[in-house]
Amino acid sequence: MNKRDLLIGFAIGILASILGSFLFVSFFTDFDFMSGIESMKSEGKLGKLITLGSILDLVAFGILLKMNKEMMARGVVLAVIAIAIITLFA
């Protein structure tokens, strides 16, 4: 059960980051999502976009801790670490 909860938390973290990036591109730029990603990548700001998208991971982490789902919250932290490593080398 613990590994399953960790995997669910990891998926929540990845999806929250993608949703946050989508919302940022949709509300604060004149581009649609894919052209916004391409524009940010060409300008060298993709890492900043992913960082802003990860703000929703903080919300998910807090909600999971409130619900006493510690293993899922660890999965969210693991997702943030994985996103940071991927952003660092991409």
SVG drawing of the C-alpha trace seen along z (x, -y; Angstrom):
<svg xmlns="http://www.w3.org/2000/svg" viewBox="-8 -38 30 40">
<polyline fill="none" stroke="black" stroke-width="0.4" points="0.0,0.0 2.9,-2.4 4.4,-2.1 1.0,-2.6 0.4,-5.8 3.9,-7.0 3.2,-6.5 -0.2,-8.2 1.5,-11.2 4.1,-11.3 1.4,-11.4 -0.4,-14.1 2.8,-16.1 3.5,-15.8 -0.1,-16.6 -0.2,-19.6 3.0,-21.0 1.6,-20.5 -1.7,-22.1 0.1,-25.1 2.3,-25.6 -0.8,-25.4 -2.7,-28.0 0.3,-30.3 0.7,-30.2 -3.0,-30.5 -3.6,-33.5 -0.4,-35.5 0.7,-35.1 -0.9,-35.7 0.0,-32.2 -1.8,-28.9 -0.1,-26.2 2.1,-24.5 3.3,-27.6 3.9,-29.2 6.1,-26.2 8.0,-26.6 8.4,-30.3 9.6,-29.9 12.1,-27.2 13.5,-29.4 13.9,-32.3 15.6,-30.1 12.8,-30.6 11.4,-27.0 12.9,-26.3 11.2,-29.4 7.9,-28.3 8.1,-24.9 9.1,-26.5 6.0,-28.7 3.9,-25.6 5.2,-23.8 3.5,-26.2 0.4,-24.0 2.6,-21.2 2.9,-23.2 -0.9,-23.3 -1.2,-19.6 1.4,-18.9 -0.5,-20.9 -3.8,-19.3 -2.3,-15.8 -0.7,-16.5 -4.0,-17.9 -5.7,-14.6 -2.9,-12.6 -1.7,-11.1 2.0,-11.3 3.2,-8.8 1.3,-10.6 2.8,-13.9 6.2,-12.2 5.3,-11.3 4.6,-15.0 8.0,-15.9 9.6,-13.2 7.9,-14.6 9.2,-18.1 12.7,-16.7 12.4,-14.7 11.1,-17.8 14.0,-19.9 16.5,-17.3 14.9,-17.1 14.8,-20.9 18.5,-21.1 19.7,-18.7 17.2,-19.6"/>
</svg>
